Amino acid sequence: MTSALSVSAPAAPEGRRPRTAPGGRRPRTAPAWVWALPPVAVLGLVFLYPLALVVRESLAPGAYADVLGSASFRDALVTTVWIAVAATAGCLVLGFALALVIAFVPFPGAKAVAKFIDVFLSFPSFLITLALLFLYGTVGMANGIWTDVTGAATGPFRFLTTPWGVLLAEITYFTPFVMRPLLAAFSQMETAQLEVASSLGARPLRIVRQVILPEALPALAAGGSLVLVLCLNEFGIVLFTGAKGVTTLPTLVYGKAILESDYAAACVVAVVNVVLSTGLYALYRGVSRRAGA
Protein backbone atom coordinates (compact mmCIF):
# COMPACT_ATOMS: atom_id res chain seq x y z
CA MET A 1 0.00 0.00 0.00
CA THR A 2 1.47 3.20 -1.08
CA SER A 3 1.54 6.11 1.28
CA ALA A 4 0.34 9.52 0.19
CA LEU A 5 3.11 11.87 -0.72
CA SER A 6 3.06 15.13 1.14
CA VAL A 7 3.69 18.19 -1.02
CA SER A 8 5.65 20.87 0.83
CA ALA A 9 5.33 24.57 0.05
CA PRO A 10 8.18 26.02 -2.06
CA ALA A 11 10.97 27.54 -0.05
CA ALA A 12 10.75 31.29 0.38
CA PRO A 13 13.39 33.14 -1.61
CA GLU A 14 16.15 34.74 0.35
CA GLY A 15 15.70 38.40 1.18
CA ARG A 16 12.83 40.42 2.44
CA ARG A 17 9.35 39.47 1.24
CA PRO A 18 7.06 42.22 -0.02
CA ARG A 19 4.60 43.26 2.58
CA THR A 20 1.01 42.33 1.91
CA ALA A 21 -2.17 43.56 3.48
CA PRO A 22 -4.66 41.14 5.06
CA GLY A 23 -6.31 39.23 2.27
CA GLY A 24 -3.15 39.00 0.18
CA ARG A 25 -3.22 42.52 -1.28
CA ARG A 26 -0.28 44.92 -1.15
CA PRO A 27 -0.76 48.01 1.00
CA ARG A 28 -1.24 51.26 -0.81
CA THR A 29 1.80 53.54 -0.84
CA ALA A 30 1.84 57.26 -1.45
CA PRO A 31 3.09 58.40 -4.87
CA ALA A 32 6.67 59.59 -5.05
CA TRP A 33 5.64 63.18 -5.74
CA VAL A 34 3.88 63.35 -2.36
CA TRP A 35 7.19 62.84 -0.56
CA ALA A 36 8.74 65.62 -2.61
CA LEU A 37 6.14 68.17 -1.50
CA PRO A 38 7.61 69.00 1.98
CA PRO A 39 11.17 69.86 0.79
CA VAL A 40 9.78 71.72 -2.23
CA ALA A 41 7.46 73.70 0.04
CA VAL A 42 10.31 74.61 2.39
CA LEU A 43 12.53 75.58 -0.56
CA GLY A 44 9.77 77.69 -2.05
CA LEU A 45 9.02 79.47 1.23
CA VAL A 46 12.64 80.10 2.25
CA PHE A 47 14.29 80.81 -1.12
CA LEU A 48 12.01 80.96 -4.16
CA TYR A 49 9.36 83.24 -2.64
CA PRO A 50 11.86 85.91 -1.45
CA LEU A 51 13.64 85.68 -4.81
CA ALA A 52 10.33 86.17 -6.60
CA LEU A 53 9.67 89.24 -4.46
CA VAL A 54 13.08 90.67 -5.42
CA VAL A 55 12.39 90.07 -9.11
CA ARG A 56 8.92 91.63 -8.82
CA GLU A 57 10.31 94.68 -7.04
CA SER A 58 12.95 95.09 -9.73
CA LEU A 59 10.20 95.30 -12.38
CA ALA A 60 9.10 98.72 -11.18
CA PRO A 61 8.52 101.10 -14.11
CA GLY A 62 11.81 102.49 -15.38
CA ALA A 63 13.92 100.73 -12.73
CA TYR A 64 16.10 98.75 -15.12
CA ALA A 65 16.61 101.69 -17.45
CA ASP A 66 17.58 104.02 -14.60
CA VAL A 67 19.97 101.57 -12.92
CA LEU A 68 21.62 100.04 -15.99
CA GLY A 69 22.11 103.47 -17.48
CA SER A 70 23.71 104.97 -14.37
CA ALA A 71 27.43 105.55 -14.05
CA SER A 72 27.49 104.06 -10.54
CA PHE A 73 26.21 100.71 -11.81
CA ARG A 74 28.68 100.62 -14.70
CA ASP A 75 31.58 101.48 -12.39
CA ALA A 76 30.48 98.83 -9.88
CA LEU A 77 30.14 96.22 -12.62
CA VAL A 78 33.59 96.96 -14.03
CA THR A 79 35.14 96.98 -10.54
CA THR A 80 33.46 93.70 -9.62
CA VAL A 81 34.58 91.95 -12.81
CA TRP A 82 38.20 93.12 -12.82
CA ILE A 83 38.74 92.40 -9.12
CA ALA A 84 37.16 88.95 -9.51
CA VAL A 85 39.23 88.12 -12.61
CA ALA A 86 42.48 89.48 -11.13
CA ALA A 87 41.91 87.68 -7.81
CA THR A 88 41.17 84.43 -9.66
CA ALA A 89 44.36 84.76 -11.71
CA GLY A 90 46.39 85.45 -8.57
CA CYS A 91 44.83 82.48 -6.78
CA LEU A 92 45.61 80.18 -9.72
CA VAL A 93 49.27 81.19 -9.88
CA LEU A 94 49.87 81.21 -6.13
CA GLY A 95 47.77 78.11 -5.49
CA PHE A 96 49.57 76.12 -8.19
CA ALA A 97 52.98 77.10 -6.85
CA LEU A 98 52.10 76.29 -3.23
CA ALA A 99 50.43 73.01 -4.18
CA LEU A 100 53.55 71.99 -6.11
CA VAL A 101 55.73 72.60 -3.06
CA ILE A 102 53.40 70.72 -0.70
CA ALA A 103 52.90 67.76 -3.02
CA PHE A 104 56.35 67.25 -4.56
CA VAL A 105 58.91 68.93 -2.30
CA PRO A 106 59.50 66.79 0.81
CA PHE A 107 59.71 68.84 4.00
CA PRO A 108 58.74 68.22 7.63
CA GLY A 109 55.09 68.99 8.31
CA ALA A 110 53.86 68.75 4.70
CA LYS A 111 50.88 66.59 5.72
CA ALA A 112 50.01 68.99 8.53
CA VAL A 113 50.05 71.90 6.09
CA ALA A 114 47.77 69.99 3.70
CA LYS A 115 45.32 69.32 6.54
CA PHE A 116 45.45 72.96 7.63
CA ILE A 117 44.27 73.95 4.16
CA ASP A 118 41.09 71.97 4.76
CA VAL A 119 40.57 73.83 8.04
CA PHE A 120 41.34 77.18 6.36
CA LEU A 121 38.41 76.66 3.99
CA SER A 122 36.03 76.97 6.95
CA PHE A 123 37.36 80.37 8.06
CA PRO A 124 35.10 83.40 7.48
CA SER A 125 36.45 85.91 4.99
CA PHE A 126 36.37 88.83 7.44
CA LEU A 127 38.81 86.98 9.72
CA ILE A 128 41.53 87.05 7.05
CA THR A 129 40.80 90.71 6.31
CA LEU A 130 41.01 91.53 10.01
CA ALA A 131 44.40 89.81 10.21
CA LEU A 132 45.64 91.89 7.26
CA LEU A 133 44.41 95.03 9.01
CA PHE A 134 46.49 94.12 12.05
CA LEU A 135 49.51 93.70 9.80
CA TYR A 136 49.18 96.46 7.18
CA GLY A 137 46.49 98.77 8.51
CA THR A 138 47.07 102.43 9.27
CA VAL A 139 47.93 101.55 12.87
CA GLY A 140 49.07 98.01 12.06
CA MET A 141 52.31 96.26 12.91
CA ALA A 142 54.13 97.16 9.69
CA ASN A 143 53.42 100.88 10.05
CA GLY A 144 54.23 100.70 13.77
CA ILE A 145 57.64 99.18 13.10
CA TRP A 146 58.31 101.80 10.41
CA THR A 147 57.46 104.72 12.68
CA ASP A 148 59.52 103.25 15.55
CA VAL A 149 62.60 102.78 13.35
CA THR A 150 62.44 105.96 11.29
CA GLY A 151 60.68 108.29 13.74
CA ALA A 152 58.16 109.27 11.06
CA ALA A 153 54.70 110.35 12.10
CA THR A 154 52.94 107.81 9.86
CA GLY A 155 53.87 104.64 8.04
CA PRO A 156 53.94 104.08 4.28
CA PHE A 157 51.51 101.15 4.14
CA ARG A 158 48.12 102.51 3.14
CA PHE A 159 47.12 100.16 0.32
CA LEU A 160 44.48 98.16 2.24
CA THR A 161 41.85 100.84 1.66
CA THR A 162 42.47 100.74 -2.10
CA PRO A 163 41.43 98.17 -4.71
CA TRP A 164 44.86 96.56 -4.28
CA GLY A 165 44.09 95.88 -0.64
CA VAL A 166 40.83 94.18 -1.60
CA LEU A 167 42.71 92.19 -4.23
CA LEU A 168 45.36 91.07 -1.73
CA ALA A 169 42.71 90.02 0.80
CA GLU A 170 40.74 88.03 -1.77
CA ILE A 171 43.86 86.25 -3.08
CA THR A 172 44.90 85.43 0.48
CA TYR A 173 41.50 84.03 1.38
CA PHE A 174 40.56 82.19 -1.82
CA THR A 175 43.91 80.60 -2.75
CA PRO A 176 43.20 77.45 -0.66
CA PHE A 177 40.05 76.93 -2.74
CA VAL A 178 42.38 76.37 -5.70
CA MET A 179 44.94 74.37 -3.74
CA ARG A 180 42.46 71.79 -2.47
CA PRO A 181 41.50 70.29 -5.87
CA LEU A 182 45.11 70.59 -7.02
CA LEU A 183 46.41 68.57 -4.07
CA ALA A 184 43.74 65.95 -4.75
CA ALA A 185 44.82 65.76 -8.41
CA PHE A 186 48.52 65.57 -7.51
CA SER A 187 47.88 62.74 -5.06
CA GLN A 188 46.51 60.63 -7.93
CA MET A 189 49.44 61.23 -10.27
CA GLU A 190 51.73 58.34 -11.12
CA THR A 191 55.16 59.08 -9.71
CA ALA A 192 56.62 56.85 -12.42
CA GLN A 193 55.99 59.61 -14.96
CA LEU A 194 58.07 62.05 -12.94
CA GLU A 195 60.83 59.49 -12.40
CA VAL A 196 61.02 58.67 -16.11
CA ALA A 197 61.10 62.35 -17.07
CA SER A 198 63.83 63.01 -14.50
CA SER A 199 65.88 59.99 -15.61
CA LEU A 200 65.76 61.29 -19.19
CA GLY A 201 67.42 64.51 -18.05
CA ALA A 202 64.40 66.80 -17.97
CA ARG A 203 64.84 69.86 -15.76
CA PRO A 204 62.30 70.58 -12.99
CA LEU A 205 60.65 73.43 -14.89
CA ARG A 206 60.24 71.24 -17.96
CA ILE A 207 58.73 68.46 -15.85
CA VAL A 208 56.26 70.93 -14.37
CA ARG A 209 55.36 72.33 -17.77
CA GLN A 210 55.09 69.10 -19.76
CA VAL A 211 54.11 66.48 -17.17
CA ILE A 212 52.48 68.05 -14.11
CA LEU A 213 50.64 71.02 -15.65
CA PRO A 214 48.62 68.98 -18.21
CA GLU A 215 47.43 66.71 -15.40
CA ALA A 216 46.54 69.71 -13.24
CA LEU A 217 44.57 71.66 -15.84
CA PRO A 218 41.13 70.17 -14.99
CA ALA A 219 41.65 70.86 -11.28
CA LEU A 220 42.90 74.37 -12.05
CA ALA A 221 39.85 75.05 -14.22
CA ALA A 222 37.44 73.76 -11.56
CA GLY A 223 39.11 75.66 -8.72
CA GLY A 224 39.42 78.83 -10.79
CA SER A 225 35.74 78.73 -11.79
CA LEU A 226 34.69 78.35 -8.17
CA VAL A 227 36.93 81.22 -7.01
CA LEU A 228 35.57 83.45 -9.79
CA VAL A 229 32.00 82.84 -8.60
CA LEU A 230 32.92 83.49 -4.96
CA CYS A 231 34.87 86.67 -5.75
CA LEU A 232 31.99 87.99 -7.81
CA ASN A 233 29.71 87.82 -4.76
CA GLU A 234 32.20 88.76 -2.04
CA PHE A 235 30.92 91.42 0.34
CA GLY A 236 32.67 90.96 3.69
CA ILE A 237 36.21 91.55 2.43
CA VAL A 238 35.30 94.83 0.71
CA LEU A 239 33.42 95.99 3.79
CA PHE A 240 36.12 95.11 6.34
CA THR A 241 39.01 96.61 4.36
CA GLY A 242 37.27 99.98 4.57
CA ALA A 243 37.94 100.64 0.89
CA LYS A 244 35.50 103.52 0.45
CA GLY A 245 36.44 104.05 -3.18
CA VAL A 246 35.79 100.41 -4.09
CA THR A 247 32.16 99.72 -4.97
CA THR A 248 31.23 96.26 -6.19
CA LEU A 249 27.79 94.92 -7.09
CA PRO A 250 27.16 93.45 -3.60
CA THR A 251 28.18 96.69 -1.88
CA LEU A 252 26.05 98.64 -4.37
CA VAL A 253 23.04 96.52 -3.35
CA TYR A 254 23.82 97.31 0.29
CA GLY A 255 24.16 101.02 -0.45
CA LYS A 256 20.95 101.26 -2.46
CA ALA A 257 18.86 99.25 0.00
CA ILE A 258 20.22 100.28 3.41
CA LEU A 259 21.72 103.71 2.90
CA GLU A 260 19.44 105.17 0.22
CA SER A 261 16.28 103.07 0.80
CA ASP A 262 15.97 102.68 -2.97
CA TYR A 263 14.72 99.10 -2.92
CA ALA A 264 13.78 98.94 -6.60
CA ALA A 265 17.31 99.89 -7.66
CA ALA A 266 18.80 97.49 -5.12
CA CYS A 267 16.66 94.67 -6.50
CA VAL A 268 17.73 95.44 -10.07
CA VAL A 269 21.40 95.21 -9.10
CA ALA A 270 20.69 92.04 -7.13
CA VAL A 271 18.97 90.41 -10.12
CA VAL A 272 21.92 91.27 -12.37
CA ASN A 273 24.30 89.84 -9.79
CA VAL A 274 22.23 86.64 -9.54
CA VAL A 275 22.23 86.23 -13.32
CA LEU A 276 26.01 86.65 -13.48
CA SER A 277 26.53 84.27 -10.57
CA THR A 278 24.20 81.65 -12.02
CA GLY A 279 25.96 81.76 -15.37
CA LEU A 280 29.37 81.39 -13.76
CA TYR A 281 28.09 78.60 -11.52
CA ALA A 282 26.83 76.74 -14.59
CA LEU A 283 30.32 77.17 -16.06
CA TYR A 284 31.86 75.87 -12.83
CA ARG A 285 29.61 72.80 -12.81
CA GLY A 286 30.41 72.08 -16.44
CA VAL A 287 34.13 72.35 -15.83
CA SER A 288 33.89 70.23 -12.67
CA ARG A 289 31.94 67.56 -14.54
CA ARG A 290 34.59 67.42 -17.24
CA ALA A 291 37.29 67.23 -14.57
CA GLY A 292 35.46 64.46 -12.77
CA ALA A 293 35.09 66.54 -9.59
Kinemage of the C-alpha trace (Angstrom):
@kinemage 1
@onewidth
@group {chain A} dominant
@subgroup {mainchain}
@vectorlist {calphas} color= white
{ca met a 1} P 0.000 0.000 0.000
{ca thr a 2} L 1.468 3.202 -1.081
{ca ser a 3} L 1.541 6.109 1.282
{ca ala a 4} L 0.336 9.518 0.195
{ca leu a 5} L 3.114 11.868 -0.719
{ca ser a 6} L 3.065 15.131 1.145
{ca val a 7} L 3.694 18.187 -1.017
{ca ser a 8} L 5.652 20.874 0.829
{ca ala a 9} L 5.334 24.567 0.048
{ca pro a 10} L 8.177 26.023 -2.056
{ca ala a 11} L 10.972 27.545 -0.045
{ca ala a 12} L 10.751 31.292 0.378
{ca pro a 13} L 13.394 33.142 -1.606
{ca glu a 14} L 16.150 34.740 0.349
{ca gly a 15} L 15.703 38.397 1.179
{ca arg a 16} L 12.825 40.417 2.438
{ca arg a 17} L 9.352 39.474 1.244
{ca pro a 18} L 7.058 42.222 -0.025
{ca arg a 19} L 4.597 43.260 2.578
{ca thr a 20} L 1.007 42.329 1.909
{ca ala a 21} L -2.169 43.563 3.479
{ca pro a 22} L -4.662 41.145 5.063
{ca gly a 23} L -6.312 39.232 2.270
{ca gly a 24} L -3.147 39.000 0.178
{ca arg a 25} L -3.219 42.518 -1.278
{ca arg a 26} L -0.277 44.922 -1.152
{ca pro a 27} L -0.761 48.012 1.005
{ca arg a 28} L -1.240 51.256 -0.806
{ca thr a 29} L 1.803 53.540 -0.835
{ca ala a 30} L 1.836 57.257 -1.450
{ca pro a 31} L 3.087 58.403 -4.870
{ca ala a 32} L 6.666 59.588 -5.054
{ca trp a 33} L 5.638 63.181 -5.741
{ca val a 34} L 3.882 63.350 -2.360
{ca trp a 35} L 7.195 62.836 -0.561
{ca ala a 36} L 8.737 65.625 -2.615
{ca leu a 37} L 6.144 68.171 -1.497
{ca pro a 38} L 7.613 69.002 1.977
{ca pro a 39} L 11.167 69.858 0.795
{ca val a 40} L 9.779 71.724 -2.231
{ca ala a 41} L 7.461 73.698 0.043
{ca val a 42} L 10.306 74.607 2.388
{ca leu a 43} L 12.527 75.584 -0.561
{ca gly a 44} L 9.771 77.692 -2.048
{ca leu a 45} L 9.022 79.465 1.227
{ca val a 46} L 12.638 80.097 2.248
{ca phe a 47} L 14.286 80.811 -1.116
{ca leu a 48} L 12.009 80.963 -4.156
{ca tyr a 49} L 9.359 83.239 -2.640
{ca pro a 50} L 11.863 85.912 -1.452
{ca leu a 51} L 13.643 85.675 -4.814
{ca ala a 52} L 10.327 86.171 -6.603
{ca leu a 53} L 9.670 89.244 -4.456
{ca val a 54} L 13.082 90.669 -5.424
{ca val a 55} L 12.389 90.071 -9.114
{ca arg a 56} L 8.923 91.627 -8.819
{ca glu a 57} L 10.307 94.683 -7.036
{ca ser a 58} L 12.954 95.094 -9.735
{ca leu a 59} L 10.200 95.303 -12.383
{ca ala a 60} L 9.098 98.722 -11.177
{ca pro a 61} L 8.519 101.095 -14.105
{ca gly a 62} L 11.811 102.486 -15.382
{ca ala a 63} L 13.921 100.732 -12.727
{ca tyr a 64} L 16.103 98.754 -15.118
{ca ala a 65} L 16.611 101.693 -17.449
{ca asp a 66} L 17.583 104.019 -14.601
{ca val a 67} L 19.973 101.574 -12.916
{ca leu a 68} L 21.616 100.044 -15.988
{ca gly a 69} L 22.109 103.473 -17.480
{ca ser a 70} L 23.707 104.974 -14.374
{ca ala a 71} L 27.433 105.554 -14.050
{ca ser a 72} L 27.492 104.063 -10.538
{ca phe a 73} L 26.206 100.713 -11.805
{ca arg a 74} L 28.679 100.619 -14.701
{ca asp a 75} L 31.580 101.477 -12.385
{ca ala a 76} L 30.478 98.832 -9.877
{ca leu a 77} L 30.141 96.217 -12.624
{ca val a 78} L 33.594 96.956 -14.026
{ca thr a 79} L 35.139 96.980 -10.537
{ca thr a 80} L 33.464 93.705 -9.624
{ca val a 81} L 34.580 91.946 -12.806
{ca trp a 82} L 38.197 93.124 -12.816
{ca ile a 83} L 38.736 92.396 -9.125
{ca ala a 84} L 37.162 88.949 -9.505
{ca val a 85} L 39.230 88.121 -12.607
{ca ala a 86} L 42.480 89.481 -11.128
{ca ala a 87} L 41.914 87.679 -7.812
{ca thr a 88} L 41.172 84.434 -9.662
{ca ala a 89} L 44.359 84.760 -11.710
{ca gly a 90} L 46.389 85.452 -8.569
{ca cys a 91} L 44.831 82.479 -6.783
{ca leu a 92} L 45.611 80.183 -9.720
{ca val a 93} L 49.272 81.191 -9.875
{ca leu a 94} L 49.867 81.215 -6.125
{ca gly a 95} L 47.774 78.113 -5.493
{ca phe a 96} L 49.567 76.123 -8.191
{ca ala a 97} L 52.980 77.101 -6.847
{ca leu a 98} L 52.101 76.289 -3.231
{ca ala a 99} L 50.426 73.006 -4.178
{ca leu a 100} L 53.550 71.990 -6.108
{ca val a 101} L 55.727 72.597 -3.059
{ca ile a 102} L 53.404 70.719 -0.696
{ca ala a 103} L 52.904 67.764 -3.023
{ca phe a 104} L 56.352 67.253 -4.557
{ca val a 105} L 58.914 68.934 -2.300
{ca pro a 106} L 59.503 66.790 0.806
{ca phe a 107} L 59.708 68.844 3.998
{ca pro a 108} L 58.735 68.218 7.629
{ca gly a 109} L 55.086 68.993 8.308
{ca ala a 110} L 53.858 68.747 4.698
{ca lys a 111} L 50.880 66.591 5.721
{ca ala a 112} L 50.013 68.987 8.533
{ca val a 113} L 50.050 71.903 6.086
{ca ala a 114} L 47.767 69.995 3.697
{ca lys a 115} L 45.316 69.317 6.535
{ca phe a 116} L 45.455 72.958 7.632
{ca ile a 117} L 44.272 73.952 4.164
{ca asp a 118} L 41.087 71.969 4.757
{ca val a 119} L 40.575 73.833 8.038
{ca phe a 120} L 41.343 77.179 6.360
{ca leu a 121} L 38.407 76.664 3.989
{ca ser a 122} L 36.032 76.970 6.950
{ca phe a 123} L 37.362 80.374 8.060
{ca pro a 124} L 35.103 83.404 7.483
{ca ser a 125} L 36.446 85.912 4.994
{ca phe a 126} L 36.366 88.828 7.444
{ca leu a 127} L 38.806 86.983 9.719
{ca ile a 128} L 41.529 87.047 7.052
{ca thr a 129} L 40.795 90.707 6.310
{ca leu a 130} L 41.007 91.528 10.007
{ca ala a 131} L 44.396 89.814 10.210
{ca leu a 132} L 45.644 91.885 7.255
{ca leu a 133} L 44.409 95.031 9.006
{ca phe a 134} L 46.488 94.120 12.055
{ca leu a 135} L 49.514 93.699 9.799
{ca tyr a 136} L 49.184 96.463 7.184
{ca gly a 137} L 46.487 98.772 8.506
{ca thr a 138} L 47.075 102.426 9.268
{ca val a 139} L 47.930 101.550 12.871
{ca gly a 140} L 49.066 98.015 12.058
{ca met a 141} L 52.307 96.257 12.912
{ca ala a 142} L 54.130 97.164 9.689
{ca asn a 143} L 53.418 100.882 10.046
{ca gly a 144} L 54.225 100.705 13.769
{ca ile a 145} L 57.636 99.180 13.104
{ca trp a 146} L 58.310 101.796 10.406
{ca thr a 147} L 57.456 104.715 12.680
{ca asp a 148} L 59.517 103.251 15.548
{ca val a 149} L 62.598 102.778 13.352
{ca thr a 150} L 62.439 105.957 11.289
{ca gly a 151} L 60.680 108.287 13.738
{ca ala a 152} L 58.159 109.267 11.061
{ca ala a 153} L 54.696 110.350 12.099
{ca thr a 154} L 52.943 107.815 9.857
{ca gly a 155} L 53.874 104.645 8.043
{ca pro a 156} L 53.944 104.077 4.279
{ca phe a 157} L 51.507 101.150 4.145
{ca arg a 158} L 48.120 102.509 3.136
{ca phe a 159} L 47.120 100.159 0.323
{ca leu a 160} L 44.485 98.164 2.244
{ca thr a 161} L 41.853 100.841 1.665
{ca thr a 162} L 42.474 100.739 -2.098
{ca pro a 163} L 41.427 98.174 -4.714
{ca trp a 164} L 44.860 96.562 -4.282
{ca gly a 165} L 44.093 95.875 -0.637
{ca val a 166} L 40.827 94.183 -1.598
{ca leu a 167} L 42.712 92.191 -4.228
{ca leu a 168} L 45.356 91.075 -1.729
{ca ala a 169} L 42.712 90.024 0.803
{ca glu a 170} L 40.744 88.027 -1.765
{ca ile a 171} L 43.859 86.254 -3.077
{ca thr a 172} L 44.901 85.428 0.485
{ca tyr a 173} L 41.498 84.035 1.383
{ca phe a 174} L 40.559 82.190 -1.819
{ca thr a 175} L 43.909 80.602 -2.752
{ca pro a 176} L 43.198 77.452 -0.664
{ca phe a 177} L 40.048 76.927 -2.743
{ca val a 178} L 42.378 76.369 -5.699
{ca met a 179} L 44.942 74.365 -3.744
{ca arg a 180} L 42.461 71.788 -2.473
{ca pro a 181} L 41.496 70.287 -5.868
{ca leu a 182} L 45.106 70.593 -7.023
{ca leu a 183} L 46.406 68.566 -4.074
{ca ala a 184} L 43.741 65.948 -4.755
{ca ala a 185} L 44.824 65.760 -8.407
{ca phe a 186} L 48.523 65.572 -7.508
{ca ser a 187} L 47.877 62.739 -5.057
{ca gln a 188} L 46.513 60.632 -7.930
{ca met a 189} L 49.440 61.229 -10.271
{ca glu a 190} L 51.729 58.343 -11.122
{ca thr a 191} L 55.163 59.081 -9.709
{ca ala a 192} L 56.618 56.850 -12.423
{ca gln a 193} L 55.992 59.606 -14.965
{ca leu a 194} L 58.067 62.052 -12.938
{ca glu a 195} L 60.827 59.492 -12.396
{ca val a 196} L 61.021 58.671 -16.109
{ca ala a 197} L 61.103 62.354 -17.073
{ca ser a 198} L 63.826 63.015 -14.497
{ca ser a 199} L 65.884 59.994 -15.612
{ca leu a 200} L 65.764 61.291 -19.187
{ca gly a 201} L 67.419 64.507 -18.047
{ca ala a 202} L 64.401 66.803 -17.965
{ca arg a 203} L 64.836 69.855 -15.761
{ca pro a 204} L 62.300 70.577 -12.992
{ca leu a 205} L 60.649 73.430 -14.891
{ca arg a 206} L 60.237 71.238 -17.961
{ca ile a 207} L 58.734 68.458 -15.848
{ca val a 208} L 56.256 70.927 -14.367
{ca arg a 209} L 55.361 72.333 -17.772
{ca gln a 210} L 55.091 69.100 -19.764
{ca val a 211} L 54.108 66.476 -17.174
{ca ile a 212} L 52.478 68.054 -14.113
{ca leu a 213} L 50.640 71.020 -15.651
{ca pro a 214} L 48.617 68.978 -18.206
{ca glu a 215} L 47.434 66.709 -15.400
{ca ala a 216} L 46.544 69.706 -13.237
{ca leu a 217} L 44.570 71.662 -15.842
{ca pro a 218} L 41.126 70.166 -14.993
{ca ala a 219} L 41.648 70.858 -11.277
{ca leu a 220} L 42.896 74.366 -12.054
{ca ala a 221} L 39.851 75.048 -14.215
{ca ala a 222} L 37.443 73.765 -11.565
{ca gly a 223} L 39.105 75.665 -8.719
{ca gly a 224} L 39.419 78.832 -10.789
{ca ser a 225} L 35.744 78.734 -11.789
{ca leu a 226} L 34.687 78.349 -8.166
{ca val a 227} L 36.925 81.216 -7.014
{ca leu a 228} L 35.568 83.446 -9.786
{ca val a 229} L 32.004 82.838 -8.597
{ca leu a 230} L 32.924 83.485 -4.958
{ca cys a 231} L 34.873 86.668 -5.747
{ca leu a 232} L 31.993 87.990 -7.808
{ca asn a 233} L 29.710 87.818 -4.763
{ca glu a 234} L 32.205 88.762 -2.038
{ca phe a 235} L 30.922 91.418 0.343
{ca gly a 236} L 32.675 90.958 3.694
{ca ile a 237} L 36.206 91.551 2.428
{ca val a 238} L 35.297 94.826 0.709
{ca leu a 239} L 33.418 95.988 3.794
{ca phe a 240} L 36.122 95.113 6.336
{ca thr a 241} L 39.009 96.612 4.360
{ca gly a 242} L 37.268 99.978 4.573
{ca ala a 243} L 37.941 100.644 0.890
{ca lys a 244} L 35.501 103.517 0.453
{ca gly a 245} L 36.439 104.052 -3.181
{ca val a 246} L 35.794 100.411 -4.086
{ca thr a 247} L 32.160 99.719 -4.967
{ca thr a 248} L 31.230 96.256 -6.190
{ca leu a 249} L 27.794 94.919 -7.088
{ca pro a 250} L 27.159 93.447 -3.596
{ca thr a 251} L 28.181 96.692 -1.880
{ca leu a 252} L 26.052 98.635 -4.373
{ca val a 253} L 23.043 96.524 -3.353
{ca tyr a 254} L 23.825 97.314 0.288
{ca gly a 255} L 24.157 101.023 -0.445
{ca lys a 256} L 20.953 101.263 -2.464
{ca ala a 257} L 18.862 99.249 -0.003
{ca ile a 258} L 20.224 100.283 3.410
{ca leu a 259} L 21.724 103.715 2.901
{ca glu a 260} L 19.441 105.169 0.219
{ca ser a 261} L 16.280 103.073 0.799
{ca asp a 262} L 15.970 102.681 -2.968
{ca tyr a 263} L 14.722 99.101 -2.924
{ca ala a 264} L 13.777 98.943 -6.595
{ca ala a 265} L 17.313 99.894 -7.664
{ca ala a 266} L 18.797 97.489 -5.123
{ca cys a 267} L 16.656 94.671 -6.503
{ca val a 268} L 17.727 95.442 -10.074
{ca val a 269} L 21.404 95.211 -9.103
{ca ala a 270} L 20.688 92.036 -7.134
{ca val a 271} L 18.973 90.406 -10.122
{ca val a 272} L 21.917 91.271 -12.373
{ca asn a 273} L 24.296 89.840 -9.789
{ca val a 274} L 22.227 86.643 -9.545
{ca val a 275} L 22.232 86.231 -13.325
{ca leu a 276} L 26.012 86.646 -13.481
{ca ser a 277} L 26.532 84.269 -10.572
{ca thr a 278} L 24.204 81.651 -12.023
{ca gly a 279} L 25.961 81.756 -15.366
{ca leu a 280} L 29.369 81.393 -13.755
{ca tyr a 281} L 28.090 78.604 -11.517
{ca ala a 282} L 26.834 76.737 -14.587
{ca leu a 283} L 30.315 77.168 -16.059
{ca tyr a 284} L 31.855 75.874 -12.827
{ca arg a 285} L 29.605 72.798 -12.807
{ca gly a 286} L 30.412 72.076 -16.436
{ca val a 287} L 34.133 72.349 -15.829
{ca ser a 288} L 33.889 70.235 -12.667
{ca arg a 289} L 31.941 67.564 -14.545
{ca arg a 290} L 34.593 67.418 -17.235
{ca ala a 291} L 37.288 67.235 -14.572
{ca gly a 292} L 35.461 64.464 -12.772
{ca ala a 293} L 35.086 66.538 -9.586
